[in-house]
Amino acid sequence: MKKNTFKLTFYFGLLIFLIPIFLIGLISFYAIKENSKSTNKIKPKPEVVFETKEKVIYDTVFVERPKSKPTPKILVDAKKIDSTKNTDTVN
């Protein structure tokens, strides 16, 4: 009888995928099982509520914008500007 190499390769490829999936599933099953056992033993802690003595009525800050537009400052006086006309000609 002749050996079928395709059949051997196919099963070997399936084992490569199935063994890690089986191990991950087994580990996660036991981890979930142990976690559920440990959470049943823990007693719930009571809630602590802190109340402040002063109650905040308004927590919104309103910012008023200026009504008038600001006037630009003039840095150079109009009287000091030299208004003479220069005409240079080359002879």
HELIX and SHEET records of a PDB file:
HELIX    1   1 THR A    5  LYS A   41  1                                  37    
END                                                                             
